Structure formats: structure tokens, C-alpha cells
């Protein structure tokens, strides 16, 4: 039974993730992303991590998606206003994506020995106190990535506001 639910949730997660990427309408992409977030919360429930599932729904499906929708509406993405990208721009975007993917993969591979230390300890991670200590520990904590994520969200919102401003034409 649990295996069937896992496969169903995995199929929903993968389908909505691909629909998020390949959808032409940004609002539809945001809706697919919300469905993807809910299916990931279902995976947390399968792992018996109810606290993480609830926090995931509240933080990602609630707050982050509202920010993303406001950003999409603020940018007012119209196909008529969209400029065609040159080949050099597309090449630069692909190169940037590959570079970021390589850096993330290298960081993931390098962090594997750190993660194995937590599995050996045998502690119960359902406790909010233990979960907080693991995530925000001074030695191997994730405080810096949390701070980077908050700065990234702030910069993206500022960038959206700057992109959405209309240029005023000065007539002499």
C-alpha cells in the first residue's frame, strides 16, 4: 500500500515539476508548482515527518508561492512585449545553468560525509528541539544556507520591482 502511494506521489511530483518548467503561461506554472509542493509534503508524510510536511505546506505552498505570484503579476509578462533573445543570450543562459548545476552537484557530493554522521547517531528527528539543533548547529549546521536563501528571496523581489518599472520618456 505504501509503495503504491509512494509511486503515485512520485509520478505527480515529476509530472507537475515538468509542467512547471514547460508551461508557457506563468500563472499555470505557479499552480503546477503548488501541486508539486503538496505532493512533496505527501512524501514527508510517508517518511513519518509530519512537522516537516506542515512547515513545507505553510512556508512553500503558502508564503513563497504568494511572493512568486505577486512577482509574476508585478512583472506583467505579455507575449507582445517580450523581446526575442539572441543566440548569444541563450548560450550564456545555458552556460550559467550548467555552471550552477555543477557547483550544486559538487557541494552535494562534498556534503555526503557530513550527512552520514547524523544517520549513525540514531536520534529521533521528529522532535522540534532536535531538528532545530541539527539544522542550526554551530559545527555542521545549515544557518548560512538559510541566510543565503533569505537574501536570494530579497534580491529577487527587488529585481522584480526594478524590472517592472516603466521607463519614463523625457520629452524636451
C-alpha positions as CSV (number, residue, x, y, z in Angstrom):
1,X,0.0,0.0,0.0
2,X,2.7,2.5,1.0
3,X,4.7,1.6,-2.1
4,X,1.7,2.3,-4.3
5,X,1.2,5.7,-2.6
6,X,4.9,6.5,-3.0
7,X,4.8,5.8,-6.7
8,X,1.6,7.8,-7.2
9,X,3.1,10.8,-5.3
10,X,6.4,10.4,-7.2
11,X,4.5,10.5,-10.6
12,X,2.5,13.5,-9.5
13,X,5.7,15.3,-8.3
14,X,7.6,14.6,-11.5
15,X,4.7,15.4,-13.8
16,X,3.9,18.7,-12.1
17,X,7.6,19.6,-12.0
18,X,8.0,19.1,-15.7
19,X,4.7,21.0,-16.3
20,X,6.1,23.9,-14.2
21,X,9.1,24.1,-16.4
22,X,7.5,23.7,-19.8
23,X,4.3,25.6,-19.3
24,X,4.1,28.8,-21.4
25,X,1.7,30.6,-19.0
26,X,3.5,31.8,-15.8
27,X,0.3,31.5,-13.7
28,X,-0.2,27.9,-14.8
29,X,3.4,27.2,-13.9
30,X,2.9,28.6,-10.4
31,X,-0.2,26.4,-10.0
32,X,1.7,23.3,-11.1
33,X,4.5,24.3,-8.6
34,X,1.9,24.4,-5.8
35,X,0.7,20.9,-6.7
36,X,4.3,19.8,-6.8
37,X,4.9,21.2,-3.3
38,X,1.8,19.4,-1.9
39,X,3.0,16.1,-3.4
40,X,6.4,16.6,-1.8
41,X,4.6,17.2,1.5
42,X,2.9,13.9,0.9
43,X,6.4,12.3,0.7
44,X,7.3,13.9,4.1
45,X,4.1,12.3,5.5
46,X,5.2,8.9,4.1
47,X,8.5,9.3,5.9
48,X,6.5,10.0,9.1
49,X,7.8,13.6,9.3
50,X,4.5,15.4,10.0
51,X,6.2,18.6,11.3
52,X,8.2,18.9,8.1
53,X,5.1,18.3,5.9
54,X,3.1,21.0,7.7
55,X,6.0,23.5,7.6
56,X,6.6,22.7,4.0
57,X,2.9,23.4,3.1
58,X,2.8,26.6,5.2
59,X,6.2,28.0,4.0
60,X,6.4,26.9,0.4
61,X,2.9,26.5,-0.7
62,X,1.7,29.5,1.3
63,X,4.3,32.2,1.7
64,X,6.8,31.6,-1.1
65,X,4.1,30.9,-3.7
66,X,2.3,34.1,-2.8
67,X,5.5,36.0,-3.2
68,X,6.1,34.3,-6.6
69,X,2.6,35.1,-7.8
70,X,2.9,38.8,-6.7
71,X,6.2,38.9,-8.6
72,X,4.7,37.4,-11.7
73,X,1.7,39.8,-11.6
74,X,4.1,42.8,-10.9
75,X,6.2,42.0,-13.9
76,X,3.1,41.8,-16.2
77,X,4.5,39.2,-18.6
78,X,2.9,39.7,-22.0
79,X,4.0,37.9,-25.1
80,X,3.6,41.1,-27.2
81,X,6.1,43.0,-25.0
82,X,8.6,40.1,-24.9
83,X,11.7,40.6,-27.0
84,X,13.3,37.8,-28.9
85,X,16.5,36.6,-27.3
86,X,19.7,36.4,-29.4
87,X,21.7,33.2,-29.7
88,X,24.4,34.6,-27.5
89,X,21.9,35.3,-24.7
90,X,20.6,31.7,-24.9
91,X,24.1,30.3,-24.9
92,X,25.0,32.4,-21.9
93,X,21.9,31.2,-20.0
94,X,22.7,27.6,-20.8
95,X,26.4,28.0,-19.7
96,X,25.2,29.7,-16.5
97,X,22.8,26.9,-15.8
98,X,25.5,24.2,-16.4
99,X,27.9,26.1,-14.1
100,X,25.3,26.4,-11.3
101,X,24.3,22.7,-11.7
102,X,28.0,21.7,-11.5
103,X,28.6,23.7,-8.3
104,X,25.4,22.4,-6.7
105,X,26.4,18.8,-7.6
106,X,29.9,19.3,-6.2
107,X,28.5,20.7,-3.0
108,X,26.1,17.8,-2.7
109,X,28.9,15.3,-3.2
110,X,31.2,17.0,-0.7
111,X,28.5,17.2,1.9
112,X,27.8,13.5,1.9
113,X,30.2,12.6,4.7
114,X,28.7,15.3,6.9
115,X,25.2,13.8,6.4
116,X,26.3,10.3,7.2
117,X,27.3,11.5,10.7
118,X,23.7,12.3,11.5
119,X,22.4,8.9,10.4
120,X,24.7,7.0,12.7
121,X,23.6,8.9,15.8
122,X,20.2,7.2,15.9
123,X,18.4,10.3,17.3
124,X,14.7,10.9,16.8
125,X,14.4,13.8,14.3
126,X,10.6,14.2,14.9
127,X,11.3,16.3,18.0
128,X,11.3,20.0,17.0
129,X,14.2,20.7,19.5
130,X,16.4,18.0,18.0
131,X,15.5,19.1,14.5
132,X,16.4,22.7,15.3
133,X,19.7,21.7,16.8
134,X,20.6,19.6,13.7
135,X,19.7,22.4,11.3
136,X,21.2,25.3,13.1
137,X,24.1,23.7,14.8
138,X,27.3,25.7,15.1
139,X,29.6,22.9,13.8
140,X,27.7,21.3,10.9
141,X,24.5,23.4,10.8
142,X,22.7,25.0,7.9
143,X,22.4,28.5,9.3
144,X,24.4,30.0,6.4
145,X,22.3,28.4,3.7
146,X,19.1,29.7,5.4
147,X,20.6,33.2,5.4
148,X,21.6,32.9,1.7
149,X,18.0,31.8,0.9
150,X,16.6,34.8,2.6
151,X,19.0,37.2,0.8
152,X,18.2,35.5,-2.5
153,X,14.4,36.0,-2.0
154,X,15.0,39.6,-1.1
155,X,17.2,40.2,-4.1
156,X,14.7,38.5,-6.4
157,X,11.8,40.7,-5.2
158,X,13.9,43.9,-5.6
159,X,14.9,42.7,-9.1
160,X,11.2,42.1,-10.0
161,X,10.2,45.6,-8.8
162,X,13.1,47.1,-10.9
163,X,12.2,45.1,-14.0
164,X,8.5,46.0,-13.7
165,X,9.1,49.8,-13.6
166,X,8.1,51.6,-16.7
167,X,10.7,53.8,-18.2
168,X,9.6,57.4,-18.4
169,X,10.2,59.1,-21.7
170,X,11.7,62.6,-21.3
171,X,10.5,65.0,-23.9
172,X,12.4,68.2,-24.5
